[in-house]
């Protein structure tokens, strides 16, 4: 049998976005009344569980989950997704029931949405499946039934039966978007998710765990005769960041200051890509982009180098200090010569000065004036140098923290992590 489906990631991306559109604008779907928040949340749980079951190759479970979501929030895209799951079931484990239901769901999808974006795929799938249905023993599902019933009536009944989820007893459908998640019900051994567990009606204790994530424990109420979904999102265990280096520096993660060097305790960061910056005034900014995993211990040594501006500030301040010292020396010498001139002047007033004393007086006055002028110039230069050095020192801040770099786009693939909400849908992963 020739497969015509596209990669499953693209199928589920399309289905999730269409389901979200149905939740936001129910008039575009099949329901006459908008779904209640409880119905929307329940449909979302069914879809998430079905998406994981589809990726895990549990196509029968995936088809049933999509149909359960369709019961709550009718949408042709969910019928197409269920048809694709039944077709995959036929390819892996041939079953007359899965074959008939796939054909009926494809036809119902085309009937409800004549301009469907996946119309060509649905037609191609029917072209490969209908000949196989004709070879099945027993009555043609499109043939007349109950004596006077027309073939069209039989086809309608077949479509209605295909769209309705099959009764499978009381069961729990447990899933998680975390790769490698395992589930335990009522103390039973852990098994890989997704899990369909037959249970008795009532409350059941469910535990979900995965490497690098906190274990979640919850109670799920099973309703008699129904399939109850629960999509459990596990909280990742953070990585541990230790930073050493220049004391007093601030450590910022993704633009938020988290600690001071040396860190007294580990900084908890979520797994993923982060930008770590260590800054201290007067020192060059340390910036590093890290990709950390769950529970990973990361150590950084941020030995910051002094900036050229800080070196210039210290140099200018040193020159200003030297100038201040020189000013003091010059001023002191000027005072000494001033004292000598005053003594000679007092003697002149009492007695006349000898020619040599008069020369000494004139020399003292000239020296005082010269030294005073030199002290004034040195003081001005010293003050200016100290002011410039102080400005260089105070305004020597590290460069502004850059915005965290976005992680590079991933290469095409078929991995996916789906989210659907009341106001939109999103997909993380590779397609």
SULGILIN-V672690 format. One line per field, one symbol per residue. burial: b if it has 24 or more other C-alpha atoms within 12 Angstrom, else e. A space follows every 50 residues. Layout:
BEGIN
burial->???
END
This chain:
BEGIN
burial->eeeebeebbbbbbbbbbbbbbbbbbbeebbeeeebeeeebbbbbbbbbbb bbbbbbbbbbbbbbbbbbbbbbbbbbbbbbbbbbbbbbbbbeeeebebbb bbbbbbbbbbeeeeebebeebbbebbebbbebbeeeeeeebbeeeeeeee eeeebbbbbebbbbbbeeebbbbbbbbbbebbbbbeeeeeebbbbbbbbe eeebebbbbbeebebeeeebbbeeebbbbbbbbbebbebebbbbbbeebb bbbbeeebbbbbbeebbbbbbbebbbbbbbbbbbbbbbebbbbbebebeb bbebebbebbeebbebbebbbebbebbeebbebbeebbebbeebeeeeee eeeeeeeeeebeebbebbeebbebbeebbebbbebbebbbebbeebebee beeeeeeeeeeeeebbbbbbbbeebbbeeee
END
